[in-house]
Amino acid sequence: MRLAKGRRIAWFAQISGKQIDDVRVLAMVARTNEDGDPKYHDGFVVDRWEIPIIEVRSRVEDIG
């Protein structure tokens, strides 16, 4: 799975300094280029894509 650059930066900022214990994919949401606001349709690169809905279990790392 690959995240868009902006999402990667936001994701890493949220998990910085934390120990990830578990990551689970709860669901996959399928989208098509016909979904959503038509003004954005010309910007789509593919006809269909999936968005993972995930759960991340984490804790603050013990620095001591």
C-alpha positions in Angstrom: 0.0 0.0 0.0 1.3 3.5 -0.8 0.1 6.8 0.7 0.1 10.1 -1.1 3.1 12.3 -0.1 1.0 14.7 2.0 -0.7 11.8 3.8 2.7 10.2 4.5 4.0 13.4 6.2 0.8 13.7 8.3 1.0 10.0 9.2 4.6 10.1 10.3 4.0 13.2 12.4 1.2 11.4 14.3 3.3 8.3 15.1 6.5 10.1 15.9 7.8 9.0 19.3 5.4 6.1 19.5 5.8 2.3 19.4 3.4 0.7 17.0 2.1 -2.6 18.5 -0.5 -3.6 15.9 -2.0 -2.5 12.6 -5.2 -4.0 11.3 -7.1 -3.4 8.1 -10.8 -3.1 9.2 -12.3 -2.6 5.7 -11.5 -1.6 2.2 -13.7 1.1 0.6 -13.9 0.9 -3.2 -14.2 4.1 -5.1 -14.6 4.9 -8.8 -13.9 7.9 -11.0 -17.7 8.5 -11.1 -17.9 9.0 -7.3 -17.9 12.4 -5.7 -18.0 15.9 -7.2 -17.9 15.9 -11.0 -15.5 19.0 -11.0 -12.7 16.7 -9.8 -13.3 13.8 -12.3 -10.8 15.1 -14.8 -8.0 14.9 -12.2 -8.4 11.1 -11.6 -5.5 9.0 -13.0 -7.3 5.6 -12.6 -10.9 4.4 -13.0 -11.1 2.6 -9.7 -9.2 2.5 -6.4 -9.5 1.2 -2.9 -9.1 3.1 0.4 -8.0 1.1 3.5 -9.7 1.8 6.8 -7.1 0.8 9.4 -6.8 0.6 13.2 -3.4 1.4 14.7 -2.6 0.4 18.2 0.4 2.3 19.6 2.0 3.5 22.8 4.6 6.1 23.8 8.1 4.6 23.8 9.9 4.3 27.1 12.9 6.5 26.6 14.5 5.5 30.0 
